[in-house]
Amino acid sequence: MGGHPDSRVDELLDRLGLAEHAHRRTRTFSTGMKQRLSLATALLGDPSVLLLDEPSNGLDPEGIAWLRTFLRELAAEGRTVLVSSHVLSEVQQIVDDVVVIRRGRMVAAGPLEEIARRRPPTVLVRSPDAEQAAGTDPRRHPGPGRRGGHRRGRLAAGQRADRRRDRRPGRGRRAAGARTRRRGQQPGAAVPRPDPGPGRTGRAVRGGRTVNALIKAEFRRLAATRMWRWALVTAVLLGGGLVGLMAVVGPENFSPPMPGLDTEEGVLSVLGMLGFTVFVPAALGTLAMTAEYRHRTATYTFLFAPRRWQVLTAKLVTFGGAGLVYGLVLAVSAGAGFYGALAARGVTPGLAAGTVWELLLRLALTMAVYTLLGVAMGALIRNMTVALAVVIGYLYMGELILMMIPGVNLVYPLLPGGATASLTSFTYVAEAVAGELATSPVSLLSPVGGGLLLAGYALVAAAVAVLVPMRRDVV
């Protein structure tokens, strides 16, 4: 994970008490187990400074007690642990120093006892009889601002108006940060930066792993998901099943009839039908990218490797490679189904075997390109449902509708679908649409031109997939 060895992962799972649950799906974890998993994730890089935001939220008393002990252990190891919390009664049991932040600015810092002694508490009393209220001892006569002799809150003079404004909806609220300092560090002292070591900068230490390590980690994580396993099953069914079924039935028996498989046109038409399935790898690429944001795995990865371009390049290589694997499985199964059906029917194909496999290889490369297009769409539209609707709607219906609009259909050869048809020499759809419109079919590019155009789309998709997330916040 994130380029870290398995031994480090196992070590942290054991330390956090999650070793026996390592093979469970995280959606079955309780709140406490998810908190422990988040801590294990944050500790993967062995950070010297750890920042935790409300870590005790949702924990039961036993979990809170465990968390206190664990955080003190981390501080005892020489780490700086910064815990943000609004519950001072909770953090004062474990922290050494407190940092009070208000509206993004630090207003106080130091040991908790020192901050508590800086300003005496004041009580605000409102009464229609100001003179009588002025002579009232609030310690003996609890007023509106007190209950049972206990102060409702501590508020320094001069901050009353600000605090009343802070209570309005949409306003910033008063935040408090607490930190545990390293052993031997003086209260209020600055947090020392980690020594990057000889020949390395601090950014290099925090920059995560190399692209190669990240690529390996991304491939391993991808292989552990069910989505791509089902994708390979789908490739086999579409390749071997769809092409095999069409070859068994025979294109000459279609309605309208097509040239038989003993002709070059018939072979190109049957194999070219796989071009209609490009929405599958495109949808897989979209799912893979949007899932990064939906499940917030991108956030954790960017924490390990702050050089975001390295992470995005690794993801791009991984998804593109997965799309190529999908295409190769599709091509091999299609070839097996095609020749198996021909053998069963006793038909000699109208195209040489070398040309057939070359065509199938082009289709495999096309699937990789459409996977990258899906990744780019997922980077542009983070909502999974909307992104899938756009991708499938455009590839399955959008280009077909554009082909039916006179004048607009002239741009079809420059669209991804037109480039795919050019690369695979699949002209059946263009000719069928032209026949329905009683017009001449649009002129497609050459196979080389279609391939170059698809390569251009792949480069644009890669640039979008890298540049867009680099300029966006990830939460």
C-alpha positions as a Markdown table, in Angstrom:
| # | Residue | x | y | z |
|---|---|---|---|---|
| 1 | Met | 0.0 | 0.0 | 0.0 |
| 2 | Gly | 1.4 | 3.4 | -1.0 |
| 3 | Gly | 4.7 | 1.6 | -2.0 |
| 4 | His | 5.2 | 0.2 | 1.6 |
| 5 | Pro | 6.2 | -3.4 | 2.1 |
| 6 | Asp | 3.8 | -6.0 | 3.4 |
| 7 | Ser | 5.8 | -6.4 | 6.5 |
| 8 | Arg | 5.1 | -2.8 | 7.5 |
| 9 | Val | 1.4 | -3.3 | 6.9 |
| 10 | Asp | 1.3 | -6.5 | 9.0 |
| 11 | Glu | 3.3 | -4.8 | 11.8 |
| 12 | Leu | 0.8 | -2.0 | 12.1 |
| 13 | Leu | -2.2 | -4.2 | 11.8 |
| 14 | Asp | -0.8 | -6.3 | 14.7 |
| 15 | Arg | 0.0 | -3.2 | 16.8 |
| 16 | Leu | -3.5 | -1.7 | 16.3 |
| 17 | Gly | -5.2 | -5.0 | 17.1 |
| 18 | Leu | -6.5 | -5.6 | 13.6 |
| 19 | Ala | -4.4 | -8.5 | 12.5 |
| 20 | Glu | -7.2 | -11.0 | 12.9 |
| 21 | His | -9.5 | -8.8 | 10.8 |
| 22 | Ala | -7.0 | -8.2 | 7.9 |
| 23 | His | -9.1 | -10.1 | 5.4 |
| 24 | Arg | -12.5 | -8.5 | 6.3 |
| 25 | Arg | -14.0 | -5.8 | 4.2 |
| 26 | Thr | -13.8 | -2.4 | 5.8 |
| 27 | Arg | -17.5 | -1.7 | 5.4 |
| 28 | Thr | -18.2 | -4.4 | 8.1 |
| 29 | Phe | -15.9 | -2.6 | 10.6 |
| 30 | Ser | -17.3 | -0.9 | 13.6 |
| 31 | Thr | -16.5 | 2.8 | 14.3 |
| 32 | Gly | -13.7 | 1.9 | 16.6 |
| 33 | Met | -12.1 | -0.5 | 14.1 |
| 34 | Lys | -12.3 | 2.1 | 11.4 |
| 35 | Gln | -10.6 | 4.6 | 13.7 |
| 36 | Arg | -7.8 | 2.1 | 14.3 |
| 37 | Leu | -7.5 | 1.4 | 10.6 |
| 38 | Ser | -7.2 | 5.1 | 10.0 |
| 39 | Leu | -4.4 | 5.4 | 12.6 |
| 40 | Ala | -2.6 | 2.4 | 11.0 |
| 41 | Thr | -2.9 | 4.1 | 7.6 |
| 42 | Ala | -1.5 | 7.3 | 9.0 |
| 43 | Leu | 1.5 | 5.5 | 10.5 |
| 44 | Leu | 2.5 | 3.6 | 7.4 |
| 45 | Gly | 5.1 | 6.2 | 6.5 |
| 46 | Asp | 6.5 | 6.2 | 10.1 |
| 47 | Pro | 5.9 | 10.0 | 10.5 |
| 48 | Ser | 7.6 | 12.0 | 13.1 |
| 49 | Val | 4.6 | 14.4 | 13.3 |
| 50 | Leu | 1.1 | 13.0 | 13.5 |
| 51 | Leu | -2.0 | 15.2 | 13.0 |
| 52 | Leu | -5.4 | 13.8 | 14.2 |
| 53 | Asp | -8.7 | 15.5 | 13.8 |
| 54 | Glu | -11.3 | 14.6 | 16.5 |
| 55 | Pro | -9.9 | 11.0 | 16.8 |
| 56 | Ser | -12.2 | 10.1 | 19.7 |
| 57 | Asn | -15.5 | 10.9 | 17.9 |
| 58 | Gly | -17.9 | 8.0 | 17.9 |
| 59 | Leu | -15.7 | 5.8 | 20.2 |
| 60 | Asp | -17.1 | 4.0 | 23.3 |
| 61 | Pro | -15.5 | 4.5 | 26.7 |
| 62 | Glu | -13.2 | 1.5 | 26.2 |
| 63 | Gly | -12.1 | 2.8 | 22.8 |
| 64 | Ile | -11.4 | 6.3 | 24.2 |
| 65 | Ala | -9.3 | 4.8 | 27.0 |
| 66 | Trp | -7.3 | 2.7 | 24.4 |
| 67 | Leu | -6.8 | 5.8 | 22.3 |
| 68 | Arg | -5.4 | 7.8 | 25.2 |
| 69 | Thr | -2.9 | 5.1 | 26.0 |
| 70 | Phe | -1.9 | 4.7 | 22.3 |
| 71 | Leu | -1.3 | 8.4 | 21.7 |
| 72 | Arg | 0.9 | 8.6 | 24.8 |
| 73 | Glu | 2.9 | 5.7 | 23.5 |
| 74 | Leu | 3.4 | 7.5 | 20.2 |
| 75 | Ala | 4.6 | 10.6 | 22.0 |
| 76 | Ala | 6.9 | 8.5 | 24.2 |
| 77 | Glu | 8.5 | 7.2 | 21.0 |
| 78 | Gly | 9.6 | 10.7 | 20.2 |
| 79 | Arg | 6.8 | 11.7 | 17.8 |
| 80 | Thr | 4.9 | 15.0 | 17.9 |
| 81 | Val | 1.2 | 14.3 | 18.1 |
| 82 | Leu | -1.2 | 17.1 | 17.4 |
| 83 | Val | -4.8 | 16.4 | 18.3 |
| 84 | Ser | -7.6 | 18.8 | 17.4 |
| 85 | Ser | -10.6 | 18.7 | 19.6 |
| 86 | His | -13.4 | 20.9 | 21.0 |
| 87 | Val | -13.7 | 18.8 | 24.2 |
| 88 | Leu | -11.0 | 20.2 | 26.5 |
| 89 | Ser | -12.0 | 17.9 | 29.3 |
| 90 | Glu | -11.0 | 15.0 | 27.1 |
| 91 | Val | -7.7 | 16.2 | 25.8 |
| 92 | Gln | -6.5 | 17.7 | 29.1 |
| 93 | Gln | -6.0 | 14.1 | 30.3 |
| 94 | Ile | -3.3 | 13.3 | 27.8 |
| 95 | Val | -1.8 | 16.5 | 26.4 |
| 96 | Asp | 1.3 | 18.4 | 27.4 |
| 97 | Asp | 0.6 | 21.6 | 25.5 |
| 98 | Val | -2.5 | 23.3 | 24.2 |
| 99 | Val | -2.9 | 25.5 | 21.1 |
| 100 | Val | -6.1 | 27.5 | 20.9 |
| 101 | Ile | -7.1 | 28.5 | 17.3 |
| 102 | Arg | -9.9 | 30.9 | 16.6 |
| 103 | Arg | -11.0 | 31.9 | 13.1 |
| 104 | Gly | -7.8 | 30.4 | 11.6 |
| 105 | Arg | -5.5 | 32.3 | 14.0 |
| 106 | Met | -3.6 | 31.1 | 17.0 |
| 107 | Val | -4.7 | 33.0 | 20.1 |
| 108 | Ala | -3.0 | 31.1 | 22.8 |
| 109 | Ala | -0.4 | 28.4 | 23.2 |
| 110 | Gly | 1.4 | 26.7 | 26.1 |
| 111 | Pro | 0.7 | 24.3 | 28.9 |
| 112 | Leu | -3.0 | 23.9 | 29.7 |
| 113 | Glu | -2.6 | 25.1 | 33.3 |
| 114 | Glu | -0.8 | 28.2 | 32.2 |
| 115 | Ile | -3.5 | 29.1 | 29.7 |
| 116 | Ala | -6.2 | 28.5 | 32.3 |
| 117 | Arg | -4.5 | 31.0 | 34.7 |
| 118 | Arg | -3.9 | 33.7 | 32.1 |
| 119 | Arg | -7.3 | 35.4 | 32.4 |
| 120 | Pro | -9.8 | 35.1 | 35.3 |
| 121 | Pro | -13.2 | 33.8 | 34.4 |
| 122 | Thr | -16.0 | 36.3 | 34.1 |
| 123 | Val | -19.7 | 35.9 | 34.3 |
| 124 | Leu | -22.1 | 37.9 | 32.1 |
| 125 | Val | -25.4 | 38.7 | 33.9 |
| 126 | Arg | -28.4 | 40.4 | 32.3 |
| 127 | Ser | -31.1 | 41.8 | 34.5 |
| 128 | Pro | -33.7 | 44.5 | 34.2 |
| 129 | Asp | -32.4 | 45.9 | 37.5 |
| 130 | Ala | -28.8 | 46.6 | 36.7 |
| 131 | Glu | -28.0 | 48.2 | 40.1 |
| 132 | Gln | -29.3 | 45.2 | 42.1 |
| 133 | Ala | -27.5 | 42.8 | 39.7 |
| 134 | Ala | -24.2 | 44.8 | 40.2 |
| 135 | Gly | -24.4 | 44.1 | 43.9 |
| 136 | Thr | -25.2 | 40.5 | 43.6 |
| 137 | Asp | -22.5 | 37.9 | 44.4 |
| 138 | Pro | -22.9 | 35.3 | 41.7 |
| 139 | Arg | -21.1 | 32.7 | 43.8 |
| 140 | Arg | -24.1 | 32.7 | 46.2 |
| 141 | His | -26.9 | 33.6 | 43.8 |
| 142 | Pro | -26.7 | 31.7 | 40.5 |
| 143 | Gly | -28.1 | 33.8 | 37.8 |
| 144 | Pro | -29.1 | 33.3 | 34.1 |
| 145 | Gly | -25.5 | 32.6 | 33.2 |
| 146 | Arg | -25.0 | 29.9 | 36.0 |
| 147 | Arg | -26.7 | 26.7 | 36.9 |
| 148 | Gly | -26.4 | 25.2 | 40.4 |
| 149 | Gly | -23.4 | 27.3 | 41.2 |
| 150 | His | -21.4 | 26.0 | 38.3 |
| 151 | Arg | -20.2 | 28.3 | 35.5 |
| 152 | Arg | -21.8 | 27.6 | 32.1 |
| 153 | Gly | -18.7 | 28.7 | 30.3 |
| 154 | Arg | -15.5 | 30.6 | 30.6 |
| 155 | Leu | -15.2 | 33.7 | 28.5 |
| 156 | Ala | -12.6 | 36.4 | 28.7 |
| 157 | Ala | -13.6 | 40.0 | 28.7 |
| 158 | Gly | -13.5 | 41.7 | 25.3 |
| 159 | Gln | -14.4 | 38.5 | 23.5 |
| 160 | Arg | -18.1 | 38.4 | 24.2 |
| 161 | Ala | -19.3 | 40.0 | 21.1 |
| 162 | Asp | -17.1 | 37.8 | 19.0 |
| 163 | Arg | -18.4 | 34.7 | 20.7 |
| 164 | Arg | -22.0 | 35.7 | 20.2 |
| 165 | Arg | -21.3 | 36.2 | 16.5 |
| 166 | Asp | -19.6 | 32.8 | 16.3 |
| 167 | Arg | -22.9 | 31.2 | 17.5 |
| 168 | Arg | -24.7 | 32.3 | 14.3 |
| 169 | Pro | -25.2 | 29.6 | 11.7 |
| 170 | Gly | -22.5 | 29.6 | 9.1 |
| 171 | Arg | -20.0 | 31.4 | 11.2 |
| 172 | Gly | -16.7 | 29.9 | 12.3 |
| 173 | Arg | -16.7 | 28.2 | 15.7 |
| 174 | Arg | -14.1 | 28.4 | 18.3 |
| 175 | Ala | -11.6 | 25.6 | 17.9 |
| 176 | Ala | -9.0 | 24.2 | 20.3 |
| 177 | Gly | -6.0 | 22.2 | 19.4 |
| 178 | Ala | -3.9 | 20.2 | 21.8 |
| 179 | Arg | -0.6 | 18.6 | 21.2 |
| 180 | Thr | 1.6 | 16.1 | 23.0 |
| 181 | Arg | 5.3 | 17.1 | 22.7 |
| 182 | Arg | 8.3 | 14.9 | 22.3 |
| 183 | Arg | 10.0 | 13.6 | 25.3 |
| 184 | Gly | 12.4 | 16.2 | 26.7 |
| 185 | Gln | 10.9 | 19.0 | 24.7 |
| 186 | Gln | 10.2 | 22.2 | 26.6 |
| 187 | Pro | 6.6 | 23.4 | 26.9 |
| 188 | Gly | 5.7 | 25.8 | 24.1 |
| 189 | Ala | 8.8 | 24.9 | 22.1 |
| 190 | Ala | 8.7 | 24.8 | 18.3 |
| 191 | Val | 8.2 | 21.3 | 16.8 |
| 192 | Pro | 11.6 | 20.3 | 15.3 |
| 193 | Arg | 11.7 | 19.2 | 11.7 |
| 194 | Pro | 12.8 | 15.7 | 10.9 |
| 195 | Asp | 16.4 | 15.3 | 9.7 |
| 196 | Pro | 16.1 | 14.3 | 6.1 |
| 197 | Gly | 19.5 | 12.6 | 6.1 |
| 198 | Pro | 22.6 | 13.1 | 4.0 |
| 199 | Gly | 21.9 | 13.9 | 0.3 |
| 200 | Arg | 18.2 | 14.2 | 0.7 |
| 201 | Thr | 15.8 | 17.1 | 1.2 |
| 202 | Gly | 12.9 | 17.2 | 3.6 |
| 203 | Arg | 10.6 | 17.2 | 0.7 |
| 204 | Ala | 12.2 | 14.0 | -0.6 |
| 205 | Val | 11.5 | 12.3 | 2.7 |
| 206 | Arg | 7.9 | 13.4 | 2.7 |
| 207 | Gly | 7.4 | 13.0 | -1.0 |
| 208 | Gly | 6.5 | 9.3 | -0.8 |
| 209 | Arg | 7.9 | 6.5 | -2.9 |
| 210 | Thr | 9.1 | 6.3 | -6.4 |
| 211 | Val | 6.7 | 6.0 | -9.3 |
| 212 | Asn | 7.8 | 2.4 | -9.8 |
| 213 | Ala | 6.9 | 1.5 | -6.3 |
| 214 | Leu | 3.6 | 3.3 | -6.5 |
| 215 | Ile | 2.8 | 1.5 | -9.8 |
| 216 | Lys | 3.4 | -1.8 | -8.1 |
| 217 | Ala | 1.3 | -0.9 | -5.2 |
| 218 | Glu | -1.6 | 0.3 | -7.4 |
| 219 | Phe | -1.5 | -2.9 | -9.5 |
| 220 | Arg | -1.6 | -5.0 | -6.3 |
| 221 | Arg | -4.5 | -3.0 | -4.9 |
| 222 | Leu | -6.3 | -3.2 | -8.3 |
| 223 | Ala | -5.8 | -7.0 | -8.4 |
| 224 | Ala | -7.4 | -7.3 | -5.0 |
| 225 | Thr | -10.7 | -5.7 | -6.1 |
| 226 | Arg | -13.6 | -7.6 | -7.5 |
| 227 | Met | -14.4 | -5.1 | -10.2 |
| 228 | Trp | -11.5 | -6.0 | -12.4 |
| 229 | Arg | -12.1 | -9.7 | -11.9 |
| 230 | Trp | -15.6 | -9.3 | -13.2 |
| 231 | Ala | -14.2 | -7.2 | -16.0 |
| 232 | Leu | -12.1 | -10.1 | -17.2 |
| 233 | Val | -15.1 | -12.4 | -17.0 |
| 234 | Thr | -17.0 | -9.8 | -19.1 |
| 235 | Ala | -14.2 | -9.7 | -21.6 |
| 236 | Val | -14.4 | -13.4 | -22.1 |
| 237 | Leu | -18.2 | -13.4 | -22.5 |
| 238 | Leu | -18.1 | -10.5 | -24.9 |
| 239 | Gly | -15.2 | -11.8 | -26.9 |
| 240 | Gly | -15.8 | -15.5 | -27.0 |
| 241 | Gly | -19.5 | -15.4 | -26.5 |
| 242 | Leu | -20.6 | -12.6 | -28.7 |
| 243 | Val | -18.2 | -13.2 | -31.6 |
| 244 | Gly | -18.7 | -16.9 | -31.3 |
| 245 | Leu | -22.5 | -16.6 | -31.4 |
| 246 | Met | -22.4 | -14.3 | -34.4 |
| 247 | Ala | -20.0 | -16.6 | -36.2 |
| 248 | Val | -22.2 | -19.6 | -35.4 |
| 249 | Val | -25.4 | -17.9 | -36.7 |
| 250 | Gly | -23.6 | -16.4 | -39.7 |
| 251 | Pro | -23.8 | -12.8 | -40.7 |
| 252 | Glu | -25.5 | -13.7 | -43.9 |
| 253 | Asn | -28.5 | -14.8 | -41.7 |
| 254 | Phe | -28.7 | -11.4 | -39.9 |
| 255 | Ser | -31.5 | -8.9 | -40.6 |
| 256 | Pro | -30.5 | -7.1 | -42.7 |
| 257 | Pro | -28.1 | -9.7 | -44.0 |
| 258 | Met | -24.4 | -9.0 | -44.1 |
| 259 | Pro | -21.6 | -10.6 | -46.2 |
| 260 | Gly | -20.7 | -14.1 | -45.1 |
| 261 | Leu | -17.6 | -15.1 | -43.1 |
| 262 | Asp | -16.0 | -16.5 | -46.2 |
| 263 | Thr | -15.5 | -12.9 | -47.4 |
| 264 | Glu | -13.2 | -10.2 | -46.1 |
| 265 | Glu | -16.2 | -7.8 | -45.5 |
| 266 | Gly | -18.0 | -10.4 | -43.4 |
| 267 | Val | -15.0 | -11.1 | -41.2 |
| 268 | Leu | -14.4 | -7.4 | -40.6 |
| 269 | Ser | -18.1 | -6.8 | -39.9 |
| 270 | Val | -18.3 | -9.5 | -37.2 |
| 271 | Leu | -15.0 | -8.6 | -35.5 |
| 272 | Gly | -15.7 | -4.9 | -35.8 |
| 273 | Met | -18.9 | -5.4 | -33.8 |
| 274 | Leu | -16.6 | -5.5 | -30.7 |
| 275 | Gly | -16.1 | -1.8 | -31.3 |
| 276 | Phe | -19.6 | -1.3 | -29.8 |
| 277 | Thr | -18.4 | -2.7 | -26.5 |
| 278 | Val | -15.8 | 0.1 | -25.9 |
| 279 | Phe | -18.2 | 1.6 | -23.3 |
| 280 | Val | -17.3 | -1.3 | -21.0 |
| 281 | Pro | -13.6 | -0.4 | -20.5 |
| 282 | Ala | -14.6 | 3.3 | -20.5 |
| 283 | Ala | -17.1 | 2.6 | -17.7 |
| 284 | Leu | -14.4 | 0.6 | -15.8 |
| 285 | Gly | -12.0 | 3.5 | -16.0 |
| 286 | Thr | -14.6 | 5.9 | -14.8 |
| 287 | Leu | -15.6 | 3.6 | -11.9 |
| 288 | Ala | -11.9 | 3.2 | -10.9 |
| 289 | Met | -11.3 | 6.9 | -10.8 |
| 290 | Thr | -14.5 | 8.1 | -9.2 |
| 291 | Ala | -14.2 | 5.3 | -6.6 |
| 292 | Glu | -10.9 | 6.9 | -5.5 |
| 293 | Tyr | -13.0 | 10.0 | -4.4 |
| 294 | Arg | -16.1 | 8.2 | -3.2 |
| 295 | His | -14.1 | 6.0 | -0.8 |
| 296 | Arg | -11.4 | 8.7 | -0.2 |
| 297 | Thr | -8.6 | 6.3 | -0.9 |
| 298 | Ala | -7.0 | 9.1 | -3.0 |
| 299 | Thr | -6.8 | 11.2 | 0.2 |
| 300 | Tyr | -4.7 | 8.6 | 2.0 |
| 301 | Thr | -2.5 | 8.0 | -1.0 |
| 302 | Phe | -1.7 | 11.7 | -1.4 |
| 303 | Leu | -0.8 | 11.8 | 2.3 |
| 304 | Phe | 1.9 | 9.2 | 1.7 |
| 305 | Ala | 3.1 | 10.7 | -1.5 |
| 306 | Pro | 2.6 | 14.5 | -1.5 |
| 307 | Arg | 4.1 | 14.7 | -5.0 |
| 308 | Arg | 0.7 | 14.3 | -6.5 |
| 309 | Trp | 1.9 | 13.9 | -10.1 |
| 310 | Gln | 3.7 | 10.8 | -9.1 |
| 311 | Val | 0.6 | 9.2 | -7.6 |
| 312 | Leu | -1.5 | 10.2 | -10.6 |
| 313 | Thr | 1.0 | 8.9 | -13.1 |
| 314 | Ala | 1.1 | 5.6 | -11.2 |
| 315 | Lys | -2.7 | 5.4 | -11.3 |
| 316 | Leu | -2.8 | 6.3 | -15.0 |
| 317 | Val | -0.2 | 3.6 | -15.9 |
| 318 | Thr | -2.1 | 1.1 | -13.7 |
| 319 | Phe | -5.5 | 1.8 | -15.2 |
| 320 | Gly | -4.1 | 2.0 | -18.8 |
| 321 | Gly | -2.4 | -1.4 | -18.2 |
| 322 | Ala | -5.5 | -2.9 | -16.8 |
| 323 | Gly | -7.4 | -1.7 | -19.9 |
| 324 | Leu | -4.8 | -3.3 | -22.1 |
| 325 | Val | -5.1 | -6.6 | -20.2 |
| 326 | Tyr | -8.9 | -6.4 | -20.6 |
| 327 | Gly | -8.4 | -5.8 | -24.3 |
| 328 | Leu | -6.0 | -8.7 | -24.7 |
| 329 | Val | -8.4 | -11.1 | -22.9 |
| 330 | Leu | -11.2 | -9.8 | -25.1 |
| 331 | Ala | -9.1 | -10.3 | -28.3 |
| 332 | Val | -7.9 | -13.8 | -27.4 |
| 333 | Ser | -11.3 | -15.0 | -26.4 |
| 334 | Ala | -12.8 | -13.4 | -29.5 |
| 335 | Gly | -10.2 | -15.2 | -31.7 |
| 336 | Ala | -10.9 | -18.5 | -30.0 |
| 337 | Gly | -14.7 | -18.1 | -30.3 |
| 338 | Phe | -14.4 | -17.0 | -33.9 |
| 339 | Tyr | -12.2 | -19.9 | -35.1 |
| 340 | Gly | -14.0 | -22.4 | -33.0 |
| 341 | Ala | -17.3 | -21.4 | -34.6 |
| 342 | Leu | -15.8 | -21.5 | -38.1 |
| 343 | Ala | -14.4 | -25.0 | -37.4 |
| 344 | Ala | -17.8 | -26.2 | -36.2 |
| 345 | Arg | -19.4 | -24.9 | -39.4 |
| 346 | Gly | -16.6 | -26.0 | -41.7 |
| 347 | Val | -16.2 | -22.4 | -43.1 |
| 348 | Thr | -12.9 | -21.0 | -44.4 |
| 349 | Pro | -12.5 | -17.4 | -43.3 |
| 350 | Gly | -12.2 | -14.7 | -46.0 |
| 351 | Leu | -9.3 | -13.1 | -44.2 |
| 352 | Ala | -5.8 | -14.5 | -43.4 |
| 353 | Ala | -5.2 | -15.6 | -39.8 |
| 354 | Gly | -2.3 | -13.0 | -39.4 |
| 355 | Thr | -4.6 | -10.2 | -40.5 |
| 356 | Val | -7.4 | -11.4 | -38.1 |
| 357 | Trp | -5.1 | -11.4 | -35.1 |
| 358 | Glu | -3.6 | -8.0 | -36.1 |
| 359 | Leu | -7.2 | -6.6 | -36.2 |
| 360 | Leu | -7.9 | -8.1 | -32.8 |
| 361 | Leu | -4.7 | -6.6 | -31.4 |
| 362 | Arg | -5.9 | -3.2 | -32.7 |
| 363 | Leu | -9.1 | -3.7 | -30.8 |
| 364 | Ala | -7.1 | -4.5 | -27.6 |
| 365 | Leu | -5.2 | -1.3 | -27.9 |
| 366 | Thr | -8.5 | 0.5 | -28.5 |
| 367 | Met | -9.9 | -0.8 | -25.2 |
| 368 | Ala | -6.8 | 0.6 | -23.4 |
| 369 | Val | -7.4 | 4.0 | -24.9 |
| 370 | Tyr | -11.1 | 4.0 | -23.9 |
| 371 | Thr | -10.1 | 3.0 | -20.4 |
| 372 | Leu | -8.0 | 6.2 | -20.2 |
| 373 | Leu | -10.9 | 8.2 | -21.6 |
| 374 | Gly | -13.0 | 6.9 | -18.8 |
| 375 | Val | -10.3 | 7.8 | -16.2 |
| 376 | Ala | -10.2 | 11.3 | -17.6 |
| 377 | Met | -14.0 | 11.6 | -17.3 |
| 378 | Gly | -13.8 | 10.3 | -13.8 |
| 379 | Ala | -11.3 | 13.0 | -13.0 |
| 380 | Leu | -13.5 | 15.7 | -14.5 |
| 381 | Ile | -16.8 | 14.5 | -12.9 |
| 382 | Arg | -16.2 | 13.0 | -9.5 |
| 383 | Asn | -19.8 | 11.9 | -9.0 |
| 384 | Met | -19.8 | 8.2 | -10.0 |
| 385 | Thr | -23.4 | 8.1 | -11.2 |
| 386 | Val | -23.2 | 11.2 | -13.3 |
| 387 | Ala | -19.9 | 10.3 | -14.8 |
| 388 | Leu | -21.1 | 6.8 | -15.8 |
| 389 | Ala | -24.2 | 8.2 | -17.3 |
| 390 | Val | -22.2 | 10.6 | -19.4 |
| 391 | Val | -19.7 | 8.0 | -20.6 |
| 392 | Ile | -22.2 | 5.3 | -21.4 |
| 393 | Gly | -24.8 | 7.7 | -22.9 |
| 394 | Tyr | -22.3 | 9.3 | -25.2 |
| 395 | Leu | -20.5 | 6.1 | -26.4 |
| 396 | Tyr | -23.6 | 4.0 | -26.7 |
| 397 | Met | -26.0 | 6.5 | -28.1 |
| 398 | Gly | -24.4 | 9.9 | -28.5 |
| 399 | Glu | -22.2 | 9.3 | -31.5 |
| 400 | Leu | -24.9 | 7.2 | -33.2 |
| 401 | Ile | -27.3 | 10.1 | -33.0 |
| 402 | Leu | -24.7 | 12.5 | -34.3 |
| 403 | Met | -24.2 | 10.3 | -37.3 |
| 404 | Met | -27.9 | 10.7 | -38.2 |
| 405 | Ile | -27.8 | 14.5 | -38.3 |
| 406 | Pro | -27.0 | 15.7 | -41.8 |
| 407 | Gly | -24.0 | 18.0 | -41.7 |
| 408 | Val | -23.1 | 17.1 | -38.2 |
| 409 | Asn | -22.2 | 13.6 | -39.3 |
| 410 | Leu | -19.2 | 15.0 | -41.2 |
| 411 | Val | -17.3 | 15.3 | -37.9 |
| 412 | Tyr | -18.0 | 11.6 | -37.0 |
| 413 | Pro | -14.6 | 10.4 | -38.4 |
| 414 | Leu | -12.8 | 12.8 | -36.0 |
| 415 | Leu | -14.7 | 11.5 | -32.9 |
| 416 | Pro | -13.4 | 8.5 | -30.8 |
| 417 | Gly | -16.0 | 6.2 | -32.4 |
| 418 | Gly | -15.0 | 7.3 | -35.9 |
| 419 | Ala | -11.3 | 6.8 | -35.1 |
| 420 | Thr | -12.1 | 3.3 | -33.7 |
| 421 | Ala | -14.0 | 2.4 | -36.9 |
| 422 | Ser | -11.1 | 3.7 | -39.0 |
| 423 | Leu | -8.6 | 1.7 | -37.0 |
| 424 | Thr | -10.6 | -1.5 | -37.2 |
| 425 | Ser | -11.8 | -1.0 | -40.8 |
| 426 | Phe | -15.4 | -1.3 | -39.6 |
| 427 | Thr | -17.6 | 0.6 | -42.0 |
| 428 | Tyr | -20.9 | -1.3 | -41.6 |
| 429 | Val | -22.5 | 1.2 | -39.3 |
| 430 | Ala | -21.5 | 4.2 | -41.3 |
| 431 | Glu | -22.8 | 2.6 | -44.5 |
| 432 | Ala | -26.1 | 1.5 | -42.8 |
| 433 | Val | -26.8 | 5.0 | -41.5 |
| 434 | Ala | -26.0 | 6.4 | -44.9 |
| 435 | Gly | -28.5 | 4.0 | -46.4 |
| 436 | Glu | -31.2 | 5.0 | -44.0 |
| 437 | Leu | -30.6 | 8.7 | -44.7 |
| 438 | Ala | -30.3 | 8.1 | -48.5 |
| 439 | Thr | -26.9 | 9.9 | -48.5 |
| 440 | Ser | -23.4 | 8.9 | -49.3 |
| 441 | Pro | -21.5 | 7.4 | -46.3 |
| 442 | Val | -19.0 | 9.6 | -44.5 |
| 443 | Ser | -15.3 | 9.0 | -45.4 |
| 444 | Leu | -13.4 | 7.5 | -42.6 |
| 445 | Leu | -9.7 | 8.0 | -41.9 |
| 446 | Ser | -7.2 | 5.4 | -42.8 |
| 447 | Pro | -6.3 | 2.8 | -40.2 |
| 448 | Val | -3.1 | 4.6 | -39.5 |
| 449 | Gly | -4.9 | 7.9 | -39.2 |
| 450 | Gly | -7.5 | 6.4 | -36.9 |
| 451 | Gly | -4.8 | 5.0 | -34.7 |
| 452 | Leu | -2.9 | 8.3 | -34.5 |
| 453 | Leu | -6.1 | 10.1 | -33.6 |
| 454 | Leu | -6.9 | 7.6 | -30.9 |
| 455 | Ala | -3.4 | 8.0 | -29.6 |
| 456 | Gly | -4.0 | 11.8 | -29.4 |
| 457 | Tyr | -7.2 | 11.1 | -27.5 |
| 458 | Ala | -5.2 | 8.9 | -25.1 |
| 459 | Leu | -2.6 | 11.7 | -24.5 |
| 460 | Val | -5.3 | 14.3 | -23.9 |
| 461 | Ala | -7.1 | 11.9 | -21.5 |
| 462 | Ala | -3.8 | 11.3 | -19.7 |
| 463 | Ala | -3.1 | 15.0 | -19.3 |
| 464 | Val | -6.7 | 15.6 | -18.0 |
| 465 | Ala | -6.4 | 12.7 | -15.5 |
| 466 | Val | -3.1 | 14.1 | -14.1 |
| 467 | Leu | -3.6 | 17.9 | -14.3 |
| 468 | Val | -7.2 | 18.2 | -13.0 |
| 469 | Pro | -6.8 | 16.3 | -9.7 |
| 470 | Met | -3.5 | 18.3 | -9.1 |
| 471 | Arg | -5.5 | 21.5 | -9.2 |
| 472 | Arg | -8.3 | 20.3 | -7.0 |
| 473 | Asp | -8.6 | 19.7 | -3.3 |
| 474 | Val | -9.1 | 16.1 | -2.3 |
| 475 | Val | -11.3 | 15.4 | 0.7 |
